[in-house]
Amino acid sequence: MKFIVACLGLMMMVSCKTIEVMQYEYKSTTMLGSRTITITQDSVVTEYNGRMENTRTARATSSEEWLQLKESMKTVKLDDISDLESPTNYRATDAAPFGSVIITTKDSSYQSASFDGFDANEQLLPLLTVIKKISETR
């Protein structure tokens, strides 16, 4: 009986464990080039690889930015992000960039379905709003 109680307690602890995200990555691609924004707890790295120029900038991530990212993920179910449909499909006619998000935990990486620029499924919108704000901060 003690063994069963111990096993149940262990299962509850594992199932209640919050997933710790190690890295957020936003990618957008157009005919002219691609942009990648990689955010970890330590740094924000923005890379642009275009036809005519390539740029790379890096800076430290503030603790406030990292907390905002964590807060924006409260309603996101990582196992479902690859199936979330985009509300628009302008990227099919080159009217918007192809966007996607990759969220990396200690154990796995989760990639979203593609969407138009920063206009993703409503479940990902809070996250993308924070990523966009972070990318515009110098």
Buried (B, 14 or more C-beta within 10 A) or exposed (E): EEEEEEEEEEEEEEEEEEBEBEBBBBBBBBEEBBBBBBBBBEEBBBBBEEEEEEEEEEEEBEEEBBEBBBEBBEEBEBEEBEEBEBEEEBBEEEEBBBBBBBBBEEEEEBBBBBBBBBBBBEBBBBBBBBBBEBBEEE
